[in-house]
Every structure is written in structure tokens, then in C-alpha cells.
Amino acid sequence: AFTDLAAEARTRYQRDTALSSALRMPILMMIGLYLALPAFFLGLGPKIIKFFKRLGTQNTNIPDSIKTIYGLVDWVNGNVQIAALIYIGLGLGAIALWKSSIWSTLALKIKAFRDLSLKSEHAAIWSVYGLMYAAGIPGQDICTVLKPATQLKSTAEALARMSKRLAAGSDDRDAVQSAGFPKFVVAGYRAARDSGSLSDGLKSFTAMLNEDIELLTAQTKAWLQLMSLVIMAFAVLGIFYVVYYPIAGPVLNSL
């Protein structure tokens, strides 16, 4: 039993590490862009404005969006203390937003993340359930123990309902059926019960879930890497649009 728990913990750690490494690049990019803002608004931006003035052009061919950005550069340099407070506030707000439950709520709206989170949780729950059941612990007590360890509200509520139904004397298959678990859990539990050994059947069920989780983890990691490339592309295009275009445009028009 302890060997199975150790293997489960090791698998979850490797899976979480893989996703964390995929998330690292987008996070570093966003942090880099945030840290680069003072260098642009207080350093490069004013120099480009001085270049405009030396060039003696009215910048009529520069888009209004770029003019607005350099107008903001002027405002920042004229109100440095207020701009610094806004800048720090944005950073603190981003940190608070990251630590809040908003990101996890938004992530669960994406099918790949939702499926990964749901199957990961149930793989862990039913693996432990099978081990505790094999140790002779009643099902309603197992549900009570597992409930605080859940991350999804729906899973905690389903375990609470299952515990009440088992305590009331319901058949465990009926309890799982009516508790509100996902269909794949209901089917997996029934197959495990019908196999003749619930603990062994749940071990096979969680092994199948872990195979699905490995595939979902690979898909999610690929999606995160693609997102990193998209962020990088937009960053490069944004820098070109805001920095290079205002300089090159008037020069080319003056030739």
C-alpha cells in the first residue's frame, strides 16, 4: 500500500513539474515585459520624442495609436511619482490576481485544463479509496477523509453525498451513481465492483486514468509552448510597431 502511494505521489510530482516548466516561459516573458516598461517610458521613449523634434516632422504618417503611446510617455515623464505608483499598483495587482482563484476558474473553462484537472483529482481519490477499502475502512469514512483533500468543489460535494448515502445503507454502486460524480467515474467504479475485487478494480481504473492524464499533460504542455511562441511574436511585433516604425517611417518619407 505504501509503495502504491509513493508511486502515485511520484507520478503527480513529475506531472506537476512538467506543467510548471511549460508555464515558466510565458510567466518569464510577462515579467520581462513588465520590467521593461520603465526603460521604455523613462529612457527610450523620451529619446525617440527628441528624435522627432530634431527631425522637424509633424509625424502625420504615424498612426494615432503610436502618437497616443508617446503622448503617454510625455505624461509619465511629467508625472513620475504618480506613474511610479500606478506601475507598482499594476505589479501588485497582477501578483494578487495570480494568487487568487480567478486563474484556476478561468483555466477550468478550457476543456483541456478541465479534463486534466478532473481526471488528475479522481485518479488520486480512487487510488487512495481502493487502498483504504482494502485495509477494511468503511466507504463512508473513506469519503469523509478524502473530502478535505479535494481541490474541485464538485468532487467534495459528490464525496459528501456518497458518504451520506453509504451511511444510510445504500449500495455503494447506487451511492456513486446518485452522488453526482462524472460519468467516467460511475462507469469505472461499477466495473471495479463487478470485477470481484473493488480495490484491484480501482487500481486498474486509476491506471487507465493515469494513461489519459499523461496524454492530456502532453497536449496541455504543447498548448502552453504554443502560447509562449504567440506571446513572443506579439512582443516582437509590438516593439517593432512602437519603437522602430516611428523612427523609420518619417525617415523613409523624407527621402
Phi, psi and chi 1 to 4 in degrees:
 res  aa     phi    psi   chi1   chi2   chi3   chi4
   1 ALA       -  -46.9      -      -      -      -
   2 PHE   -64.3  -34.3  -72.1  111.2      -      -
   3 THR   -64.4  -41.5  -57.7      -      -      -
   4 ASP   -64.4  -42.0  -68.5  -23.1      -      -
   5 LEU   -64.3  -40.3  -74.3  173.3      -      -
   6 ALA   -64.8  -41.2      -      -      -      -
   7 ALA   -64.6  -41.2      -      -      -      -
   8 GLU   -63.0  -43.1  175.7   69.0   22.5      -
   9 ALA   -64.6  -39.9      -      -      -      -
  10 ARG   -65.5  -41.6 -177.0  169.8   58.1 -105.8
  11 THR   -63.4  -43.8  -59.6      -      -      -
  12 ARG   -64.3  -38.6  -72.9  174.0   64.4   87.2
  13 TYR   -65.0  -44.4  173.4   77.1      -      -
  14 GLN   -63.4  -39.0  -67.9  172.8  -13.9      -
  15 ARG   -67.0  -45.4 -170.4 -177.1  -55.3  137.3
  16 ASP   -64.7  -37.1  -67.4  -17.1      -      -
  17 THR   -64.9  -39.9  -59.2      -      -      -
  18 ALA   -63.1  -43.4      -      -      -      -
  19 LEU   -69.4  -37.6  -70.7  177.4      -      -
  20 SER   -63.5  -39.8  -62.9      -      -      -
  21 SER   -66.3  -34.6   63.9      -      -      -
  22 ALA   -71.0  -32.0      -      -      -      -
  23 LEU   -76.8  -20.9  -83.8  170.9      -      -
  24 ARG   -61.0  -43.3 -170.5  176.8  -60.7  120.2
  25 MET   -65.4  -49.1 -175.8   56.2   68.3      -
  26 PRO   -59.1  -37.8  -21.4   30.2      -      -
  27 ILE   -65.9  -44.6  -67.4  172.6      -      -
  28 LEU   -62.7  -37.1  -70.6  175.9      -      -
  29 MET   -63.8  -44.8  -72.5 -179.2 -178.7      -
  30 MET   -65.0  -39.9  -62.0  -54.9  -66.0      -
  31 ILE   -64.4  -41.4  -67.5  174.3      -      -
  32 GLY   -61.8  -42.5      -      -      -      -
  33 LEU   -64.7  -39.5  -69.4  173.9      -      -
  34 TYR   -63.6  -44.7  175.0   77.2      -      -
  35 LEU   -69.5  -23.4  -64.9  176.7      -      -
  36 ALA   -80.4  -15.4      -      -      -      -
  37 LEU   -58.6  -46.3  -71.8  176.8      -      -
  38 PRO   -61.7  -36.5  -23.6   34.4      -      -
  39 ALA   -63.9  -35.2      -      -      -      -
  40 PHE   -76.5  -50.8  172.5   73.9      -      -
  41 PHE   -70.9  -30.8  -80.4   97.9      -      -
  42 LEU  -104.4  -16.1  -60.8  177.3      -      -
  43 GLY  -116.7  -73.4      -      -      -      -
  44 LEU   -68.1  -42.8 -176.8   59.6      -      -
  45 GLY   -56.5  -52.1      -      -      -      -
  46 PRO   -59.2  -35.3  -26.8   36.1      -      -
  47 LYS   -65.6  -38.2  -69.4 -179.8 -179.6  178.5
  48 ILE   -67.7  -38.0  -65.7  176.6      -      -
  49 ILE   -62.3  -42.7  -67.5  175.3      -      -
  50 LYS   -62.5  -35.6  -70.0  179.1 -179.3  178.6
  51 PHE   -62.8  -42.2  170.6   78.9      -      -
  52 PHE   -57.7  -44.8  -70.9  156.5      -      -
  53 LYS   -66.4  -40.2  -66.9  178.2  179.4  177.9
  54 ARG   -67.2  -32.5  -72.9 -160.6  -54.9  -91.4
  55 LEU   -71.5  -23.0 -164.4   61.8      -      -
  56 GLY    70.2   30.0      -      -      -      -
  57 THR  -108.5  152.0  177.6      -      -      -
  58 GLN   -87.9    0.9  -63.0  -59.6  -45.4      -
  59 ASN    57.4   38.1  -54.3  -39.7      -      -
  60 THR   -67.4  -21.5   54.6      -      -      -
  61 ASN   -92.6    2.0  -66.1  -40.1      -      -
  62 ILE   -88.9  131.0  -63.8  177.2      -      -
  63 PRO   -56.6  150.9  -23.6   33.7      -      -
  64 ASP   -61.7  -31.0  -69.3  -21.6      -      -
  65 SER   -63.2  -38.4   57.4      -      -      -
  66 ILE   -71.3  -39.9  -65.3 -178.7      -      -
  67 LYS   -59.5  -38.4  -67.2  179.4 -178.6  178.9
  68 THR   -63.7  -41.5  -59.4      -      -      -
  69 ILE   -62.5  -44.2  -68.5  173.7      -      -
  70 TYR   -75.3  -22.0  -75.9   99.6      -      -
  71 GLY   -66.9  -37.2      -      -      -      -
  72 LEU   -67.2  -35.1 -177.8   58.8      -      -
  73 VAL   -60.1  -43.9  170.4      -      -      -
  74 ASP   -60.0  -43.4  -94.4  -22.5      -      -
  75 TRP   -65.0  -43.3 -178.7   87.5      -      -
  76 VAL   -60.1  -44.3  167.6      -      -      -
  77 ASN   -70.9  -20.9  -77.0  -90.3      -      -
  78 GLY   -90.2  -12.9      -      -      -      -
  79 ASN  -138.4   59.5  -57.8  -89.1      -      -
  80 VAL   -61.4  -42.7  175.2      -      -      -
  81 GLN   -65.6  -44.1  -67.7 -179.5  -19.8      -
  82 ILE   -64.4  -42.8  -63.1  175.1      -      -
  83 ALA   -62.6  -37.4      -      -      -      -
  84 ALA   -64.4  -40.3      -      -      -      -
  85 LEU   -64.8  -41.0  -69.0  175.6      -      -
  86 ILE   -64.1  -41.9  -65.8  173.9      -      -
  87 TYR   -62.2  -47.3  176.5   76.2      -      -
  88 ILE   -64.4  -39.6  -65.7  171.4      -      -
  89 GLY   -62.0  -39.7      -      -      -      -
  90 LEU   -62.8  -41.4  -72.0  173.6      -      -
  91 GLY   -64.0  -46.6      -      -      -      -
  92 LEU   -65.2  -37.7  -66.2  176.0      -      -
  93 GLY   -64.1  -39.5      -      -      -      -
  94 ALA   -65.2  -39.7      -      -      -      -
  95 ILE   -64.9  -44.0  -66.9  173.0      -      -
  96 ALA   -63.7  -39.2      -      -      -      -
  97 LEU   -65.7  -39.6 -173.6   64.0      -      -
  98 TRP   -65.6  -37.8  177.3 -102.5      -      -
  99 LYS   -80.6  -13.2  -68.8 -175.5  176.0 -179.4
 100 SER   -78.7  177.5   69.7      -      -      -
 101 SER   -85.7    0.6   60.3      -      -      -
 102 ILE   -63.4  -43.5  -65.7  176.7      -      -
 103 TRP   -62.5  -43.7  -75.0  113.8      -      -
 104 SER   -66.0  -35.7   58.5      -      -      -
 105 THR   -65.4  -43.3  -58.4      -      -      -
 106 LEU   -66.8  -40.0  -68.5  175.3      -      -
 107 ALA   -62.1  -36.4      -      -      -      -
 108 LEU   -69.2  -13.9  -70.0  176.6      -      -
 109 LYS   -80.6  -13.9  -65.5 -176.5 -179.3  -63.1
 110 ILE   -91.3  125.8  -58.0  173.4      -      -
 111 LYS   -55.5  -44.4 -173.3  177.0 -174.6  -56.6
 112 ALA   -61.6  -45.1      -      -      -      -
 113 PHE   -68.6  -39.0  -75.0  102.2      -      -
 114 ARG   -64.1  -46.2 -176.6  172.1   62.5 -108.7
 115 ASP   -63.5  -40.8  -69.5  -13.1      -      -
 116 LEU   -64.6  -45.0  177.9   59.6      -      -
 117 SER   -65.6  -43.0  179.3      -      -      -
 118 LEU   -66.0  -47.7 -168.9   63.2      -      -
 119 LYS   -71.8  -32.9  -70.4 -168.3  174.8 -177.1
 120 SER   -63.9  -43.9  -65.6      -      -      -
 121 GLU   -65.4  -44.0  179.8  151.5  -81.2      -
 122 HIS   -72.3  -30.1  -78.5  -73.1      -      -
 123 ALA   -62.5  -41.8      -      -      -      -
 124 ALA   -69.9  -43.5      -      -      -      -
 125 ILE   -62.3  -50.5  -74.5  173.3      -      -
 126 TRP   -78.0  -21.0  -63.4  109.3      -      -
 127 SER   -65.5  -46.7  175.4      -      -      -
 128 VAL   -69.3  -38.5  175.6      -      -      -
 129 TYR   -57.6  -45.2 -170.5  101.2      -      -
 130 GLY   -63.0  -39.8      -      -      -      -
 131 LEU   -66.6  -43.2  -66.2  173.6      -      -
 132 MET   -69.8  -35.5  -64.5  179.4   72.4      -
 133 TYR   -65.0  -40.6 -175.8   86.3      -      -
 134 ALA   -64.1  -25.8      -      -      -      -
 135 ALA   -83.0    0.8      -      -      -      -
 136 GLY    89.2   14.2      -      -      -      -
 137 ILE   -83.5  131.8  -58.6  174.0      -      -
 138 PRO   -60.7  148.4  -23.1   33.8      -      -
 139 GLY   -58.5  -41.0      -      -      -      -
 140 GLN   -65.2  -33.1   62.3  -93.3   28.3      -
 141 ASP   -72.0  -35.6  -66.5  -21.7      -      -
 142 ILE   -63.1  -44.0  -60.5  174.9      -      -
 143 CYS   -61.3  -40.2  -67.9      -      -      -
 144 THR   -64.6  -38.1  -57.8      -      -      -
 145 VAL   -70.8  -39.2  171.1      -      -      -
 146 LEU   -76.5  -27.8  -69.0  175.9      -      -
 147 LYS   -54.0  -48.5 -179.9 -176.2  172.7 -176.6
 148 PRO   -65.6  -17.3  -18.9   32.6      -      -
 149 ALA   -87.5   -4.3      -      -      -      -
 150 THR   -79.5  155.1   58.5      -      -      -
 151 GLN  -106.0  -28.4  -63.5  179.3  -16.0      -
 152 LEU   -93.5  132.1  -59.4  176.0      -      -
 153 LYS   -60.9  -39.1 -177.8 -179.7  178.6 -178.5
 154 SER   -62.3  -36.4   59.4      -      -      -
 155 THR   -68.8  -43.3  -54.1      -      -      -
 156 ALA   -61.6  -41.3      -      -      -      -
 157 GLU   -67.3  -39.0  -68.7  173.4  -12.2      -
 158 ALA   -65.6  -40.2      -      -      -      -
 159 LEU   -64.6  -38.4  -76.4  171.1      -      -
 160 ALA   -64.0  -43.3      -      -      -      -
 161 ARG   -66.7  -39.8  -74.2 -169.7  -69.8  -93.4
 162 MET   -63.1  -41.6  179.5  179.2  173.2      -
 163 SER   -61.3  -43.1  178.7      -      -      -
 164 LYS   -64.7  -40.4  -70.4  179.7 -179.8  178.5
 165 ARG   -70.5  -38.3  -76.2  167.8  171.5   72.5
 166 LEU   -65.6  -41.0  -70.6  174.0      -      -
 167 ALA   -64.4  -27.8      -      -      -      -
 168 ALA   -83.3   -2.4      -      -      -      -
 169 GLY    97.6   10.1      -      -      -      -
 170 SER   -69.6  153.5  -63.2      -      -      -
 171 ASP   -64.8  141.9  178.1   75.8      -      -
 172 ASP   -62.8  -34.5   58.4  -15.9      -      -
 173 ARG   -65.5  -41.4  -78.6  168.1  -72.1 -159.5
 174 ASP   -66.9  -35.6  -66.2  -23.5      -      -
 175 ALA   -64.8  -41.9      -      -      -      -
 176 VAL   -67.1  -40.9  170.9      -      -      -
 177 GLN   -60.4  -43.5  174.9   77.2   44.5      -
 178 SER   -92.8   -2.4   57.9      -      -      -
 179 ALA   -77.7  -21.0      -      -      -      -
 180 GLY    99.6   19.9      -      -      -      -
 181 PHE   -72.7  159.4  -72.4  112.1      -      -
 182 PRO   -59.2  157.6  -22.4   32.4      -      -
 183 LYS   -60.7  -36.0  -68.8 -178.7  179.3  179.7
 184 PHE   -67.6  -28.5   71.2   86.5      -      -
 185 VAL   -72.5  -44.3  171.9      -      -      -
 186 VAL   -59.9  -46.6  175.5      -      -      -
 187 ALA   -65.3  -41.6      -      -      -      -
 188 GLY   -65.9  -39.4      -      -      -      -
 189 TYR   -67.7  -42.9 -171.1   92.2      -      -
 190 ARG   -62.2  -41.0  -76.2 -175.5  172.7  -85.1
 191 ALA   -64.9  -38.7      -      -      -      -
 192 ALA   -65.5  -42.9      -      -      -      -
 193 ARG   -65.4  -40.7  169.6   56.4   75.3 -174.1
 194 ASP   -74.5  -12.0  -67.1  -18.4      -      -
 195 SER   -73.4  -15.9   68.9      -      -      -
 196 GLY   104.2  -23.3      -      -      -      -
 197 SER  -136.4  106.4  172.7      -      -      -
 198 LEU   -61.2  -42.8  179.9   60.4      -      -
 199 SER   -64.2  -44.8   58.1      -      -      -
 200 ASP   -67.7  -38.2  -69.7  -20.3      -      -
 201 GLY   -64.2  -40.4      -      -      -      -
 202 LEU   -67.5  -32.3  -71.6  176.5      -      -
 203 LYS   -64.0  -41.6 -176.4 -177.7  -66.3 -174.2
 204 SER   -66.9  -39.0  -60.3      -      -      -
 205 PHE   -62.5  -46.1  171.0   55.4      -      -
 206 THR   -70.0  -28.8   54.8      -      -      -
 207 ALA   -65.3  -39.5      -      -      -      -
 208 MET   -65.3  -40.7  -66.7  173.1   60.0      -
 209 LEU   -62.6  -40.2  -73.9 -178.8      -      -
 210 ASN   -64.9  -33.1  -79.2  -37.9      -      -
 211 GLU   -65.1  -43.1  -69.2  179.0    0.8      -
 212 ASP   -62.6  -39.3  -69.3  -17.0      -      -
 213 ILE   -65.3  -38.7  -67.4  166.1      -      -
 214 GLU   -61.3  -41.7  -68.6  -60.4  -36.1      -
 215 LEU   -66.6  -44.6  178.4   60.2      -      -
 216 LEU   -64.7  -36.9  -71.8  169.9      -      -
 217 THR   -63.0  -43.6  -60.2      -      -      -
 218 ALA   -63.1  -41.0      -      -      -      -
 219 GLN   -66.4  -42.2  -67.1  174.3  -15.4      -
 220 THR   -66.3  -39.9  -56.1      -      -      -
 221 LYS   -63.3  -41.5 -173.3  175.8  179.2  179.7
 222 ALA   -64.0  -39.3      -      -      -      -
 223 TRP   -64.9  -40.9 -173.6   86.9      -      -
 224 LEU   -66.4  -38.3  -70.2  171.6      -      -
 225 GLN   -65.7  -38.7  -69.6  171.7  -19.3      -
 226 LEU   -63.7  -40.8  176.9   61.0      -      -
 227 MET   -61.8  -37.0 -174.3  176.1   68.2      -
 228 SER   -61.5  -43.3  -61.2      -      -      -
 229 LEU   -65.1  -38.6  -66.2  176.1      -      -
 230 VAL   -65.0  -43.5  170.9      -      -      -
 231 ILE   -61.8  -43.0  -67.3  174.3      -      -
 232 MET   -63.0  -43.5 -176.7 -179.5  -64.9      -
 233 ALA   -61.9  -45.3      -      -      -      -
 234 PHE   -65.0  -36.2  -87.5  102.4      -      -
 235 ALA   -64.0  -45.0      -      -      -      -
 236 VAL   -64.6  -45.5  171.4      -      -      -
 237 LEU   -62.9  -40.0  -69.8  174.0      -      -
 238 GLY   -63.5  -43.1      -      -      -      -
 239 ILE   -63.2  -43.8  -67.6  171.2      -      -
 240 PHE   -60.7  -45.3  176.1   86.4      -      -
 241 TYR   -65.6  -41.2 -178.2   71.0      -      -
 242 VAL   -86.5  -33.6  174.0      -      -      -
 243 VAL  -101.9  -53.2  176.4      -      -      -
 244 TYR   -78.1  -43.4  178.9   76.2      -      -
 245 TYR   -60.5  -44.8 -179.4   77.8      -      -
 246 PRO   -61.8  -27.8  -23.5   34.6      -      -
 247 ILE   -82.3  -46.6  -64.0  173.8      -      -
 248 ALA   -72.8  -35.8      -      -      -      -
 249 GLY   -58.5  -57.1      -      -      -      -
 250 PRO   -62.5  -36.5  -25.1   35.5      -      -
 251 VAL   -63.1  -45.1  171.8      -      -      -
 252 LEU   -66.7  -35.2  -67.9  174.9      -      -
 253 ASN   -70.8  -25.0  -71.8  -28.7      -      -
 254 SER   -83.6   -9.8   63.7      -      -      -
 255 LEU   -76.3      -  -64.4  177.1      -      -
